[in-house]
């Protein structure tokens, strides 16, 4: 679980909410921040902002933060997975079997909704 520091004046407060939203039941081991670098490898203002953001993340979450070229970050995740410059490293999810879900909810009249590959609009 990601530790949160709630400070409405903090310009990055929304980032922690987004990061923690899907990680409540999973242990986040590390964070990887993508650095937008120039073709010749130089880091510009955007890369410096990303490094500052990574330092902030490390301070408020207590998690290790590493940096890589944003193009390499895109290769760390499945090709259809949006990452927006930040990847959380977590253990794989346990397999869930439909039969188990149905058995666990046999006395429940509510419909079961299964979603896959849901992303922000």
C-alpha distances in whole Angstrom, upper triangle without the diagonal:
4,6,9,13,15,19,21,23,20,21,18,16,16,15,11,12,13,10,7,10,9,6,5,7,6,5,6,9,11,13,16,18,22,25,28,31,34,36,38,34,35,32,33,31,28,27,27,25,23,23,22,19,18,19,17,14,14,15,13,9,11,10,14,15,18,21,23,26,25,27,26,22,24,25,21,21,23,26,25,21,21,19,21,20,17,15,11,12,10,12,15,14,17,20,21,24,26,28,26,24,28,29,26,27,31,31,30,32,29,29,26,25,24,22,22,22,21,21,21,25
4,6,10,12,15,18,20,17,18,14,13,13,12,8,9,11,8,6,9,10,7,7,10,9,8,7,10,10,11,14,16,19,22,25,28,32,34,35,32,32,29,29,28,25,24,24,22,19,19,19,16,14,15,14,10,11,12,9,6,8,8,12,13,16,19,21,24,23,26,24,21,23,24,21,20,23,26,25,21,20,18,18,18,14,13,10,12,11,14,17,17,19,23,24,27,29,31,29,27,31,32,29,30,34,34,32,34,31,31,28,27,25,24,23,22,21,20,20,24
4,7,10,13,16,18,15,17,14,12,14,12,9,10,13,10,8,12,13,11,10,13,12,11,10,12,13,13,17,18,21,24,27,30,33,36,37,33,33,30,30,28,26,25,24,22,20,20,19,16,15,15,13,10,11,10,7,5,8,9,13,14,18,20,23,26,25,28,27,24,26,27,24,24,27,29,28,24,23,21,21,20,17,16,14,15,15,18,20,20,23,26,27,31,32,34,32,30,34,34,31,32,36,36,34,36,33,33,31,29,29,27,27,26,24,23,23,26
4,6,9,12,14,12,14,11,9,11,10,7,8,11,10,8,11,14,12,11,15,15,14,13,15,15,15,18,18,22,24,26,29,33,36,37,34,33,29,29,27,25,24,23,21,19,19,18,15,15,15,12,10,11,10,7,6,10,11,15,16,19,21,24,27,25,28,28,24,26,28,25,25,27,30,28,25,23,20,20,20,17,17,15,17,17,20,23,23,25,28,29,32,34,36,33,32,35,36,33,33,37,37,35,36,33,33,31,30,29,27,27,26,24,23,22,25
4,6,10,11,9,12,10,8,11,11,8,10,13,13,11,14,17,16,15,18,19,18,16,18,18,17,20,19,23,24,27,30,33,36,37,34,33,29,29,26,25,24,23,20,19,19,17,15,15,14,11,10,12,10,6,8,11,13,17,17,21,22,26,28,27,30,30,26,28,31,28,27,30,32,31,27,25,23,22,21,19,20,18,20,21,24,26,26,29,32,32,36,37,40,37,35,38,39,36,36,40,40,38,39,36,36,34,33,32,30,30,29,27,25,24,27
4,6,9,8,11,10,7,10,11,9,9,13,13,12,14,17,17,16,20,21,20,19,21,21,19,22,21,24,26,28,31,34,38,39,36,34,31,30,27,25,26,24,21,21,21,19,16,17,17,13,13,15,13,10,12,15,17,20,20,23,25,28,30,28,32,31,28,30,32,30,29,32,33,32,28,26,23,22,22,20,21,20,23,23,26,28,28,31,33,33,37,38,40,37,35,38,39,36,36,40,40,37,38,35,35,34,32,32,30,30,29,27,25,23,25
4,5,5,9,9,7,10,12,11,11,15,16,15,17,20,20,20,23,24,23,22,24,23,21,23,22,25,26,28,31,34,37,38,35,34,30,29,26,24,25,23,20,20,21,18,16,18,17,13,14,16,14,11,14,17,19,21,21,24,25,28,30,28,32,32,29,31,34,31,31,33,35,33,30,27,25,23,23,21,23,22,25,26,29,31,31,34,37,37,40,41,43,41,39,42,43,40,39,43,43,40,41,38,38,37,35,35,33,33,31,29,27,24,26
4,5,8,9,7,9,12,12,12,15,16,16,17,21,21,21,25,26,25,24,26,25,23,25,23,25,26,28,31,34,37,39,36,34,30,29,25,24,25,24,20,21,22,19,17,19,19,15,16,19,17,14,16,20,22,24,23,26,27,29,31,29,32,33,30,31,34,32,31,34,35,33,30,27,25,23,23,22,24,23,27,28,31,33,32,35,38,37,41,41,44,42,39,42,43,40,40,43,43,40,41,37,38,36,34,34,32,33,31,28,26,23,25
4,6,9,8,11,13,13,14,17,18,19,20,23,24,24,27,28,27,25,27,26,23,25,23,25,25,27,29,32,36,37,34,32,28,27,23,22,23,22,18,19,20,17,15,18,18,14,16,18,16,14,17,20,22,24,23,26,26,29,30,28,32,33,30,31,34,33,32,35,35,34,31,28,25,23,23,22,25,25,28,29,33,35,34,38,40,40,44,44,47,45,42,45,47,43,43,47,47,44,44,41,41,39,37,37,35,35,33,30,27,25,26
4,5,5,9,10,10,12,14,15,16,18,21,21,22,25,25,24,22,24,22,20,21,19,21,22,23,26,29,33,34,31,29,25,24,20,19,20,18,15,16,17,14,12,15,14,10,12,15,13,11,14,17,19,21,19,22,22,25,26,25,28,29,26,28,31,29,29,32,32,31,28,25,22,20,20,19,21,21,24,26,29,32,32,35,37,38,41,42,45,43,40,44,45,42,42,46,46,43,44,40,40,38,36,35,33,33,31,28,25,23,25
4,6,8,9,11,12,13,15,16,18,21,21,22,26,26,25,22,24,22,19,20,17,19,19,20,23,26,30,31,28,26,23,21,18,16,18,16,13,14,15,12,10,14,14,11,12,15,14,13,15,18,19,21,19,21,21,23,24,22,26,27,24,25,29,27,27,30,30,29,26,22,20,17,17,17,20,20,24,26,29,31,31,35,37,38,41,42,45,43,40,43,45,42,42,46,46,43,44,40,40,38,35,35,32,31,29,26,23,21,22
4,5,5,7,9,10,11,13,15,17,18,19,22,22,21,19,20,18,15,16,14,16,17,19,22,25,28,30,27,25,22,21,18,16,16,15,12,12,13,11,8,11,12,8,9,12,12,10,12,15,16,18,16,18,18,20,21,20,23,24,21,22,26,24,24,26,27,26,23,19,17,15,14,13,16,16,20,22,25,27,28,31,33,34,37,38,41,39,37,40,42,39,39,43,44,41,41,38,37,35,32,32,29,28,26,24,21,18,21
4,5,6,7,9,10,11,13,16,16,17,20,20,20,18,20,19,17,18,17,19,21,22,25,28,32,33,30,29,25,24,21,19,20,19,16,15,17,14,11,13,14,11,10,14,13,10,12,15,16,19,17,20,21,23,24,22,26,26,23,24,27,26,25,27,28,27,23,20,18,16,17,15,17,17,20,22,25,27,27,30,32,33,36,37,40,38,35,38,40,37,37,41,41,38,39,35,35,33,31,30,28,27,25,23,20,18,20
4,5,5,6,9,10,11,14,15,16,19,20,20,18,20,19,16,18,16,18,20,21,25,28,31,33,30,29,25,24,22,19,20,20,16,16,18,16,12,14,16,13,12,15,16,13,14,17,18,20,18,21,21,23,24,21,24,25,22,22,26,24,23,25,25,24,20,18,16,14,15,14,16,16,20,21,24,25,25,28,30,30,34,34,37,35,33,36,38,35,35,38,39,35,36,33,32,30,27,27,24,24,22,20,17,14,17
4,5,5,6,9,10,12,13,15,18,18,18,15,17,15,13,14,13,15,17,18,22,25,28,30,27,26,23,22,20,17,17,17,14,13,15,13,10,11,13,11,9,13,13,11,11,15,15,16,15,17,17,19,20,18,21,21,18,19,22,20,19,22,23,21,18,15,13,11,12,10,12,12,16,18,21,23,23,26,28,29,32,33,36,34,32,35,37,35,35,38,39,36,37,33,32,30,27,26,24,23,21,19,16,14,17
4,5,5,6,8,11,11,12,15,15,15,13,15,14,12,14,14,17,19,21,24,28,30,32,29,28,25,25,22,20,20,20,16,15,16,15,11,12,13,10,8,11,12,9,9,12,12,15,14,17,18,20,22,20,23,23,19,21,24,21,20,23,24,23,19,17,15,14,14,12,13,12,15,16,20,21,21,24,27,28,31,32,35,33,31,34,36,33,33,37,37,34,36,32,32,29,27,26,24,23,21,19,17,16,19
4,6,5,6,9,10,11,14,15,16,14,17,17,15,17,17,19,22,23,27,30,33,35,32,31,28,27,25,22,23,23,19,18,19,18,15,15,17,14,12,15,15,12,12,15,15,18,17,20,21,23,24,22,25,25,21,22,25,23,21,23,25,23,19,17,15,15,16,14,14,13,17,17,20,21,21,24,26,26,29,30,33,31,28,32,33,30,30,34,34,31,32,29,29,26,24,24,21,21,20,17,16,14,17
4,6,5,8,9,11,14,14,15,13,17,16,13,15,15,17,19,21,25,28,30,32,30,29,26,26,24,21,21,22,19,17,19,18,14,15,17,15,12,16,17,14,13,17,16,18,17,19,19,21,22,19,22,22,18,19,22,20,18,20,21,19,15,13,12,12,13,11,12,11,15,15,19,19,19,22,24,24,28,28,31,30,27,30,32,30,30,33,34,31,32,28,27,25,22,21,19,18,17,14,12,11,14
4,6,7,7,9,12,12,12,10,13,12,10,12,12,15,18,20,24,27,29,31,28,28,25,25,24,20,20,21,18,16,17,17,13,13,15,13,10,13,15,12,10,14,12,14,13,16,17,19,20,18,21,20,16,17,20,17,16,18,20,19,15,13,11,11,12,9,9,8,11,12,15,17,17,20,22,23,27,28,31,29,27,30,32,29,30,33,34,32,33,29,29,26,23,22,19,19,17,15,13,13,16
4,6,5,6,10,10,10,9,13,13,12,15,16,19,22,24,27,31,33,35,32,32,29,29,27,24,24,24,21,19,20,19,16,15,17,15,12,14,15,12,10,13,13,15,15,18,20,22,24,22,24,23,20,21,23,20,18,20,23,21,17,16,14,15,16,13,12,10,13,12,15,17,16,19,22,22,25,27,29,27,25,28,30,27,27,31,32,29,31,28,27,24,22,21,19,19,18,16,15,15,18
4,6,6,10,11,12,12,16,16,15,17,18,20,23,25,29,32,34,36,33,34,31,31,29,25,25,26,23,21,23,22,18,18,20,18,15,18,19,16,14,17,16,19,19,21,22,24,25,23,25,25,21,21,23,21,19,20,22,20,16,15,14,15,17,14,14,12,15,14,16,17,16,18,20,20,24,24,27,25,23,26,28,25,25,29,29,26,28,24,24,21,19,18,16,16,16,13,13,12,16
4,6,8,8,11,10,14,15,14,16,17,20,23,25,28,32,33,36,33,33,31,31,30,26,26,27,24,22,23,23,20,19,21,20,16,18,20,17,15,18,16,18,18,20,21,23,24,22,24,23,19,19,21,18,16,17,20,18,14,14,13,15,16,14,12,10,12,11,13,13,12,15,17,17,20,21,24,22,20,23,25,23,23,27,28,25,27,23,22,20,17,16,14,14,13,12,12,12,16
4,6,5,7,7,11,12,12,15,17,20,23,25,29,32,34,36,33,33,30,31,30,27,26,27,24,22,22,23,19,18,20,19,15,16,18,15,12,15,13,16,16,19,20,22,24,22,24,23,19,20,21,18,16,18,21,20,16,16,15,17,17,14,12,9,10,9,11,12,11,14,17,17,21,22,25,23,21,25,26,23,24,28,29,27,29,26,25,22,20,18,17,16,16,15,15,16,20
4,6,8,9,13,15,15,18,20,23,26,29,32,36,37,39,36,37,34,34,33,30,29,29,27,24,25,25,21,20,22,20,17,18,19,16,13,16,15,18,19,21,24,25,28,26,28,27,23,24,25,22,20,22,25,23,20,19,18,20,21,17,15,12,14,11,13,14,13,15,18,18,21,22,25,22,20,24,25,22,23,26,27,25,27,24,24,21,20,19,18,18,18,17,17,18,22
4,7,9,13,15,16,20,22,25,28,31,34,37,39,41,38,38,36,37,35,32,31,32,30,27,27,28,24,23,24,23,19,20,21,19,16,17,16,19,20,23,25,27,29,27,29,27,24,25,25,22,20,22,25,23,20,21,20,22,23,19,17,13,14,11,11,12,10,11,14,15,18,20,22,19,18,21,22,19,21,24,25,24,26,23,23,20,19,18,18,18,18,18,19,20,24
4,6,9,12,13,17,19,22,26,28,31,35,36,38,35,36,33,34,33,30,29,30,28,25,25,26,23,21,22,21,18,18,20,18,14,16,14,16,17,19,22,23,26,24,26,24,21,22,22,19,17,19,22,21,18,19,18,20,20,17,14,11,10,7,7,9,8,10,14,15,19,21,23,20,20,23,24,21,23,27,28,26,29,26,26,22,21,19,18,18,18,18,18,20,24
4,6,9,12,15,18,21,24,27,30,34,35,36,33,34,31,33,32,29,27,28,27,23,23,24,21,19,20,20,16,15,17,16,12,13,11,13,15,17,20,22,25,24,25,23,20,22,22,18,18,20,23,23,20,20,18,21,20,16,13,10,9,6,7,10,10,13,16,18,22,24,26,24,23,27,27,25,27,30,32,30,32,30,29,26,25,23,22,21,20,21,21,22,26
4,6,8,11,14,17,20,24,26,30,31,33,29,30,28,29,28,25,24,24,23,20,20,20,18,15,17,16,13,12,15,14,10,11,8,10,11,13,16,18,21,20,22,20,17,19,19,16,15,18,21,21,18,18,15,17,16,13,10,6,6,5,8,11,12,15,18,20,24,26,29,26,25,29,30,28,29,33,34,32,35,32,31,28,26,24,22,21,20,20,19,21,24
4,7,10,14,17,20,23,25,29,31,31,28,29,27,28,28,25,23,24,23,20,19,20,18,15,16,17,13,12,15,14,11,10,7,8,10,11,15,17,20,20,22,19,16,19,19,15,16,19,22,22,19,19,17,19,17,14,11,7,6,6,8,12,14,16,20,22,26,29,31,28,28,32,33,30,32,36,37,36,38,35,34,31,29,27,25,23,22,23,22,23,27
4,7,10,13,16,20,22,26,27,28,24,25,23,25,24,22,19,20,19,16,15,17,15,11,13,14,10,9,13,13,10,9,6,5,6,8,11,13,17,16,19,16,14,16,17,13,14,18,21,21,18,18,15,16,14,11,9,6,5,8,11,14,16,19,22,25,28,31,33,31,31,34,35,33,35,38,40,38,40,37,36,33,31,28,26,24,22,23,22,22,26
4,7,10,13,16,19,22,24,25,22,22,20,21,21,18,16,17,16,12,12,14,11,8,11,12,8,8,12,12,10,10,7,6,5,6,9,11,14,13,16,14,11,14,15,12,13,17,19,19,16,15,12,13,11,7,6,5,6,9,13,15,17,21,24,26,29,31,34,32,31,35,36,34,36,39,41,39,40,37,36,33,30,28,25,23,21,21,19,20,23
4,7,10,13,15,19,21,22,18,19,17,19,19,16,13,15,14,11,11,13,11,8,11,13,10,11,14,15,13,14,10,9,6,5,6,7,10,10,12,11,8,11,12,10,11,15,17,18,15,14,10,11,8,6,5,6,8,11,15,17,19,23,25,27,31,33,36,34,33,37,39,37,38,41,43,41,42,39,37,34,32,29,26,24,21,21,19,20,23
4,6,10,12,16,18,19,16,16,14,15,15,12,10,12,11,7,8,10,8,6,10,11,10,11,14,15,14,15,12,11,7,6,5,7,8,8,11,10,8,11,13,11,13,16,17,18,15,13,10,9,6,5,7,9,11,15,18,20,22,26,28,30,33,35,38,37,36,39,41,39,40,43,45,42,44,40,39,36,33,30,27,25,22,22,19,19,22
4,6,9,13,15,16,13,14,12,13,14,10,8,11,11,7,9,12,11,9,13,14,13,14,18,18,18,19,16,14,11,9,6,5,5,4,8,8,6,9,11,11,12,15,16,17,14,13,9,8,5,6,8,11,13,17,20,21,24,27,29,31,35,36,40,38,37,40,43,41,41,45,47,44,45,42,40,37,34,31,28,25,22,22,19,19,21
4,6,10,12,13,10,10,8,9,10,8,5,8,9,6,7,11,11,10,13,15,15,16,19,20,20,20,18,16,12,10,7,6,5,5,8,9,9,11,14,14,16,19,18,20,18,16,13,11,8,10,12,15,17,21,24,25,28,31,33,35,38,40,43,42,41,44,46,44,45,49,50,48,49,45,43,40,37,35,31,29,25,25,22,22,24
4,7,10,12,9,9,7,8,9,6,5,9,10,8,10,13,13,13,16,18,18,19,22,23,23,24,22,20,16,14,10,9,6,5,8,10,10,12,14,15,17,19,18,20,18,16,13,11,9,12,14,18,20,23,27,28,30,33,35,37,40,41,45,44,43,46,48,46,47,50,52,49,50,46,44,41,38,36,32,29,26,26,23,22,23
4,7,8,6,6,5,7,9,8,6,10,12,10,12,15,15,15,18,20,20,21,24,25,25,26,24,21,18,15,11,10,7,8,9,11,12,14,16,17,19,22,21,22,21,19,17,15,12,15,17,21,22,26,29,30,32,36,38,40,43,44,48,47,46,49,51,50,50,53,55,53,53,50,48,45,41,39,35,32,29,29,26,26,27
4,5,5,5,6,7,11,10,9,12,14,14,15,18,19,19,21,23,24,25,27,29,29,30,28,25,22,19,15,13,10,11,11,14,15,16,18,20,22,24,22,24,24,21,20,18,15,18,21,24,26,29,32,33,36,39,41,43,46,47,51,50,49,52,54,53,53,56,58,56,56,52,50,47,44,41,38,35,31,32,28,28,29
4,5,7,10,11,14,14,13,16,18,17,18,21,22,22,24,26,27,28,30,32,32,32,30,27,24,21,17,14,11,12,11,13,16,16,17,20,22,24,22,24,24,22,21,19,17,20,22,26,27,30,33,34,36,40,41,43,46,47,51,50,49,52,55,53,54,57,59,57,57,54,51,48,45,42,38,35,32,32,29,29,30
4,6,9,11,15,15,14,16,19,18,18,22,23,22,24,27,27,28,30,33,33,33,30,27,24,21,17,15,12,14,14,15,18,19,20,22,24,26,25,27,27,25,24,22,20,22,24,27,28,32,35,35,38,42,43,46,48,50,53,53,52,55,57,56,57,60,62,59,60,56,54,51,48,45,41,38,35,36,33,32,33
4,7,10,13,13,11,13,16,15,15,18,20,19,21,24,24,24,27,29,29,29,27,24,20,17,14,11,9,12,12,13,15,17,18,19,22,24,23,26,25,23,21,20,17,19,21,24,25,29,31,33,36,39,41,43,46,48,51,50,49,53,55,53,54,57,59,57,58,54,52,49,46,43,40,37,33,34,31,31,32
4,6,10,11,9,11,14,14,14,16,18,18,20,22,23,24,26,28,28,28,27,24,20,18,14,13,11,13,14,15,17,19,20,22,24,27,26,28,27,25,22,20,18,20,22,25,26,30,33,34,37,41,43,45,48,50,53,52,51,54,56,55,55,59,61,58,59,55,53,50,47,44,41,38,35,35,32,31,32
4,7,8,5,7,10,10,10,13,15,15,16,19,20,20,22,25,25,25,24,21,18,16,12,11,10,12,14,15,16,18,20,21,23,26,25,27,25,23,20,18,15,17,20,23,24,28,31,33,35,39,41,43,46,48,51,50,49,52,54,52,53,56,58,55,56,53,51,48,45,42,39,36,33,33,30,29,30
4,6,5,6,9,10,11,13,14,15,17,19,20,21,23,25,26,27,25,23,20,18,15,14,12,13,15,17,18,19,22,23,25,27,26,27,26,23,21,18,15,18,21,24,26,30,33,35,37,41,42,44,47,49,52,51,50,53,55,53,54,57,59,56,56,53,51,48,45,43,39,37,33,33,29,28,29
4,5,5,6,9,10,11,12,14,15,16,18,20,21,23,24,25,24,23,19,18,15,16,14,14,17,19,19,20,23,24,25,28,27,28,26,23,20,17,15,17,21,23,26,30,33,35,36,40,42,44,47,48,52,51,49,52,54,52,52,56,57,54,55,51,50,47,44,42,38,36,33,32,28,27,28
4,5,5,6,9,10,10,12,14,15,16,18,20,21,22,23,22,21,17,16,13,13,12,11,14,16,16,17,20,21,22,24,24,24,22,19,16,13,11,14,17,20,23,26,30,31,33,37,39,40,43,45,48,47,45,48,51,49,49,52,54,51,51,48,46,43,40,38,35,32,29,28,25,23,24
4,5,5,6,9,10,10,12,14,15,16,18,20,21,22,20,18,15,13,10,10,9,10,13,14,14,16,18,19,20,23,23,24,22,19,16,14,11,13,16,19,21,24,28,30,32,35,37,39,43,44,47,46,45,48,50,48,49,52,54,51,52,48,46,44,40,38,35,32,29,29,25,24,26
4,5,5,6,9,10,11,12,14,15,17,19,20,21,20,18,15,14,11,13,12,13,16,17,17,19,22,22,23,26,26,27,25,22,19,16,13,15,18,20,22,26,29,31,33,37,39,41,45,46,49,48,46,50,52,49,50,54,55,52,53,49,48,45,42,40,37,35,31,31,28,26,28
4,5,5,6,9,10,10,12,14,15,17,18,19,19,18,14,14,12,14,14,13,17,18,17,19,22,21,22,26,25,26,23,20,17,14,12,13,17,19,21,25,28,30,32,36,38,39,43,44,47,46,44,47,49,47,47,51,52,49,50,46,45,43,40,38,34,33,29,28,25,23,25
4,5,5,6,9,10,10,12,14,15,16,17,16,15,11,11,9,10,11,10,14,15,13,16,18,18,19,22,22,23,20,17,14,11,9,10,13,15,18,21,25,27,28,32,34,36,39,41,44,43,41,44,46,44,45,48,50,47,48,44,43,40,37,35,32,30,26,26,23,21,23
4,5,5,6,9,10,11,12,14,15,16,15,13,10,9,8,10,12,12,16,16,14,17,20,19,20,24,24,25,22,20,16,15,11,12,14,16,18,21,25,27,29,33,35,37,41,42,46,44,43,46,48,45,46,50,51,49,50,46,45,42,39,37,34,32,29,28,25,24,27
4,5,5,6,9,10,11,12,14,15,15,14,11,12,11,14,15,15,19,19,18,20,23,22,23,26,27,27,24,22,18,16,13,13,16,17,20,23,26,29,31,34,37,38,42,44,47,45,43,47,48,46,46,50,51,49,50,46,45,42,40,38,35,33,30,29,26,25,27
4,5,5,6,9,10,11,12,14,13,13,10,11,11,14,15,14,18,18,16,18,21,20,21,24,25,25,21,19,15,13,11,10,13,14,17,20,24,26,27,31,34,35,39,40,43,41,40,43,45,42,43,47,48,45,46,42,41,39,36,34,31,30,27,26,23,21,24
4,5,5,6,9,10,10,11,10,9,6,8,8,11,13,13,17,16,14,17,19,18,19,22,23,24,21,18,15,13,11,9,11,12,14,17,21,24,25,29,32,33,37,39,42,40,38,42,44,41,42,46,47,44,46,42,41,38,36,34,31,29,26,26,23,22,25
4,5,5,6,9,10,10,10,9,8,9,10,14,16,17,20,20,18,21,23,21,22,26,27,28,24,22,18,17,14,13,15,15,17,20,23,26,28,31,34,36,40,41,44,42,41,44,46,43,44,48,49,46,48,45,44,41,38,37,34,32,30,29,26,25,28
4,5,5,6,8,10,11,11,10,12,13,17,19,18,22,22,19,22,24,22,23,27,28,28,24,22,18,17,15,13,15,15,18,20,24,26,27,31,34,35,39,41,43,41,40,43,44,42,42,46,47,44,46,42,42,39,37,35,33,31,29,28,25,24,27
4,5,5,6,8,8,9,7,11,12,15,18,17,21,20,17,20,22,20,20,24,25,25,21,19,16,15,13,11,12,11,14,16,20,22,24,27,30,31,35,37,40,37,36,39,41,38,39,43,44,41,43,39,39,36,34,32,29,28,26,25,22,21,25
4,6,5,5,5,6,6,9,12,15,18,18,22,21,18,21,23,20,21,25,27,27,23,22,18,18,15,13,13,12,14,16,19,22,24,27,30,32,36,38,41,38,37,41,42,39,40,44,45,43,44,41,41,38,36,34,31,30,28,27,25,25,28
4,6,6,8,9,10,13,15,19,22,22,25,24,22,25,26,24,25,28,30,30,27,25,21,20,18,16,17,16,17,19,22,25,27,30,33,35,38,40,43,40,39,43,43,41,42,45,46,44,46,43,42,39,37,36,34,33,31,30,27,27,30
4,6,8,11,11,15,17,20,23,22,26,25,22,25,27,24,24,28,30,29,25,24,20,20,18,15,16,15,17,18,21,24,25,28,31,32,36,38,40,38,36,40,41,38,39,42,43,41,42,39,39,36,35,33,31,30,29,27,25,24,27
4,5,9,10,13,16,19,22,22,25,24,20,23,25,22,22,25,27,27,23,22,19,19,17,14,14,12,14,15,18,21,22,24,28,29,33,35,37,35,33,37,38,35,36,40,40,38,40,37,37,34,32,31,29,28,26,25,24,23,27
4,7,9,13,16,19,22,23,26,24,21,24,25,22,23,26,29,29,25,24,21,21,19,16,16,13,14,15,18,21,23,25,29,30,34,36,39,36,35,39,39,36,38,42,42,41,43,40,39,37,35,33,31,30,29,28,27,26,30
4,6,10,13,16,20,20,23,21,18,21,22,19,20,23,26,26,22,21,18,19,17,13,12,10,10,12,15,18,20,23,26,28,32,34,37,34,33,37,38,35,37,40,41,40,42,39,38,35,33,31,29,28,26,26,24,25,28
4,7,10,14,17,18,20,18,16,19,20,17,19,22,25,26,22,21,18,19,16,13,12,10,10,13,15,19,21,24,27,30,33,36,38,36,35,39,40,37,39,43,44,42,44,41,40,37,35,33,31,29,27,27,25,26,29
4,7,10,14,14,17,15,13,17,18,15,17,20,22,23,20,19,15,16,13,10,10,9,10,13,16,19,22,25,28,30,34,36,39,37,36,40,41,39,40,43,45,43,45,41,40,37,35,33,30,28,26,26,24,24,27
4,7,11,12,15,12,11,15,15,13,15,19,21,22,19,19,15,15,12,10,10,11,11,14,17,20,23,26,29,31,35,37,40,38,37,41,42,40,42,45,47,45,46,43,42,39,36,34,31,28,26,26,24,25,28
4,7,9,11,10,9,13,14,12,15,19,20,21,19,17,14,14,10,9,10,12,13,17,20,22,24,28,30,33,36,38,41,40,39,42,44,42,43,47,49,46,48,44,43,40,37,34,31,29,26,26,24,24,26
4,6,8,6,6,10,11,10,13,17,17,19,17,16,13,13,10,10,11,13,14,18,20,22,25,28,30,33,36,38,41,40,39,43,44,43,44,47,49,47,48,45,43,40,37,34,31,28,25,26,23,24,26
4,5,5,6,9,10,11,14,16,16,18,17,16,13,13,9,11,12,15,16,20,23,24,27,30,32,34,37,39,42,41,41,44,46,44,45,49,51,48,49,46,44,40,37,35,31,28,25,26,23,23,25
4,5,5,6,9,10,12,14,14,15,14,12,10,9,6,9,10,14,16,19,22,23,25,29,30,32,35,37,40,39,38,41,44,42,43,46,48,45,46,43,41,38,34,32,28,25,22,22,20,20,21
4,5,5,7,9,11,13,12,14,13,13,11,11,9,12,13,16,17,20,23,23,25,29,30,32,35,36,40,39,38,41,44,43,43,46,49,46,47,43,41,38,35,32,28,25,21,23,20,21,22
4,5,5,7,9,12,12,15,14,13,12,13,10,12,11,14,15,18,20,21,23,27,28,31,33,35,39,38,37,40,42,41,42,45,48,45,46,43,41,37,34,31,28,25,21,23,21,22,24
4,5,5,7,10,11,13,11,11,8,10,7,8,8,11,12,15,18,18,21,24,26,28,31,33,36,35,34,37,40,38,39,42,45,42,43,40,38,34,31,28,25,22,19,20,18,19,21
4,5,6,8,7,10,9,8,7,9,8,10,9,13,14,16,19,18,21,24,25,27,30,31,35,34,33,36,39,37,38,41,43,41,42,38,36,33,30,27,23,20,16,18,16,17,19
4,6,7,7,11,10,11,10,13,12,12,11,14,14,16,18,17,20,23,24,26,29,31,34,34,33,36,38,37,38,41,44,42,43,40,37,34,31,27,24,21,18,20,18,20,22
4,7,9,11,10,11,10,13,11,11,8,11,10,13,14,14,17,20,21,24,27,29,32,31,31,34,36,35,36,39,42,40,41,38,35,32,29,26,23,19,17,19,18,20,22
4,6,8,6,8,8,11,11,11,8,10,10,12,14,13,15,18,19,21,24,26,29,29,28,31,33,32,33,36,38,36,37,34,32,28,25,22,19,16,13,15,14,16,19
4,6,5,9,10,13,14,14,11,13,13,14,15,13,15,18,18,20,22,24,27,27,26,29,32,31,32,35,37,35,36,33,30,27,24,20,17,14,11,14,13,16,18
4,6,8,10,13,14,15,13,16,16,18,19,17,19,22,21,23,25,26,30,30,29,32,34,34,34,37,39,37,37,34,31,28,25,22,19,15,12,14,13,16,17
4,6,10,12,14,15,14,16,17,18,19,17,18,21,21,22,24,24,28,28,27,29,32,32,32,34,37,34,34,31,28,25,22,19,15,12,9,11,10,13,14
4,6,10,11,11,10,12,14,15,17,15,16,19,19,21,23,24,28,27,26,29,31,30,30,33,36,33,34,30,28,25,21,18,15,12,8,10,8,11,13
4,6,9,9,9,12,14,16,18,17,18,22,22,23,26,27,30,30,28,31,33,32,32,35,37,35,35,31,29,26,23,20,16,14,10,10,8,9,11
4,5,6,6,9,12,14,17,17,18,22,23,24,27,28,32,31,29,32,35,33,34,37,39,36,37,33,31,28,25,22,19,16,13,13,10,11,13
4,6,8,12,15,17,20,20,22,25,27,28,31,32,35,34,32,35,38,36,36,39,41,38,39,35,33,30,27,25,21,19,16,15,12,11,13
4,7,10,13,16,20,20,22,26,27,29,32,33,37,36,34,37,40,38,38,42,43,41,41,38,36,33,30,27,24,22,18,18,15,15,17
4,7,10,13,16,18,19,23,25,27,30,31,35,33,32,35,37,35,36,39,41,38,39,36,34,31,28,26,23,20,17,17,15,15,17
4,6,9,13,14,16,19,22,23,27,29,32,30,29,33,34,33,33,37,39,36,38,34,33,29,27,24,21,19,16,16,14,15,18
4,6,10,12,13,17,20,22,25,27,30,28,27,31,32,30,31,35,37,35,36,33,31,28,26,23,21,19,17,17,16,17,20
4,7,9,12,15,18,20,24,26,29,27,27,30,32,30,31,35,37,35,37,34,32,29,27,24,22,19,18,19,18,20,23
4,6,9,12,15,17,21,23,26,24,23,27,28,26,28,31,33,32,34,31,30,26,24,22,20,18,17,18,18,20,24
4,6,9,12,15,18,21,24,22,22,25,26,24,27,30,32,31,33,31,29,26,24,21,20,18,18,19,20,22,26
4,7,9,12,15,18,21,19,19,23,24,22,24,27,30,29,31,28,27,23,22,18,17,15,15,17,18,21,25
4,6,9,12,15,17,16,15,19,20,19,21,24,26,25,27,25,23,19,18,15,15,13,14,16,18,20,24
4,6,10,13,15,13,13,17,17,16,19,22,24,23,26,24,22,19,18,16,16,15,16,18,20,23,27
4,7,10,12,11,11,15,16,15,17,20,23,22,24,23,21,17,17,14,14,13,16,18,21,24,27
4,7,9,7,8,11,12,12,14,16,19,18,20,19,17,14,14,11,13,13,15,17,20,23,26
4,5,5,7,9,10,11,13,14,18,18,19,18,16,13,14,12,14,14,17,19,23,26,28
4,5,5,6,9,10,11,12,15,15,16,15,13,10,11,10,13,14,17,19,22,25,27
4,5,5,6,9,10,10,14,14,16,16,15,12,14,13,16,17,21,22,26,29,31
4,5,5,6,9,10,13,14,16,16,15,12,14,13,16,18,21,22,26,29,31
4,5,5,6,9,12,11,13,12,11,9,11,10,14,16,19,20,23,26,28
4,5,5,6,9,9,11,11,10,8,11,12,15,18,21,22,26,28,30
4,5,5,9,10,13,13,13,12,15,15,19,21,24,25,29,31,33
4,6,8,9,12,12,13,11,14,15,18,20,24,24,27,29,32
4,6,5,8,9,10,9,12,14,17,20,23,23,27,28,30
4,6,8,10,11,11,15,16,20,23,26,26,30,32,33
4,7,9,11,12,16,18,22,25,28,28,31,33,34
4,6,8,9,13,16,19,22,26,25,28,30,31
4,6,9,13,16,19,23,26,25,28,29,30
4,7,9,13,16,20,23,21,24,26,27
4,6,10,13,17,20,19,22,23,24
4,7,10,13,17,16,20,22,23
4,7,10,13,13,16,18,19
4,7,11,10,14,17,18
4,7,7,10,13,15
4,6,9,13,14
4,6,10,12
4,7,9
4,6
4
